[in-house]
């Protein structure tokens, strides 16, 4: 910019003094135009690079979501096959029971074995939530489960969580991301990752929320935040119109965490989706 200003000033001086020829002025203008073209080209190149980066990030998100959906679809196929096999087996047991009663009406031991087998099938069906309807329950949002102390680590987490509670989700998300960059593992890390997903969820960026909840389940599989993340992942899919993936996730919560509050929430949400 300083060089361009000098060129303009020099042209003005030549013009005033009458010392510059028309060819000098044309040369100065050509050089000025060339420099302007170079600057415009540099700006365009930066903008194109930025657009390409954003496109790659979007494609990565689409690929990740497709992988999650594919996994859910495979799980759905396996689940349907197991259900069909159990139903066929139950039908075979009922037939066997009728035949046993007709042929050996006094064989109590055989009847007991058949009844025991039928009970095992019922147990498996109940465990997999096949054909079972549960009483809806209210949805309980999880709170921070750990009590931040006086350390820098705890203070940073507490400050980020307070920002979240105040409803400043964009700022809270940045704070939790900075926290994870400084403390990627250990105490509070699983919670911080979960709240990043929550920030996106409450901002209605459901695709990004799904990916962040997925990180909770993959990076912190033993965390108590996993069932919460699965439920909210299901709700995110529901908000995107993908009820099939939502149902599979809710069924997974019921299967893997049967005695938790989130299992009750999952049952309630499944009732709404049916």
Secondary structure, 3 states (H helix, E strand, C coil): CHHHHHHHHHHHHHHHHCCCCHHHHHHHHHHHHHHHHHHHHHHHHHHHHHHHHHHHHHHHHHHHHHHHHHHHHHHHHHHHHHHHHHHHHHHHHHHHHHHHHHHCCCCHHHHHHHHHHHHHHHHHHHHCCCCCCCCCCCCCCCCCCCCCCCCHHHHHHHHHHHHHHCCCHHHHHHHHHHHHHHCCCCCCHHHHHHHHHHHHHHCCCHHHHHHHHHHHHHHCCCCCCHHHHHHHHHHHHHHCCCHHHHHHHHHHHHHHCCCCHHHHHHHHHHHHHC
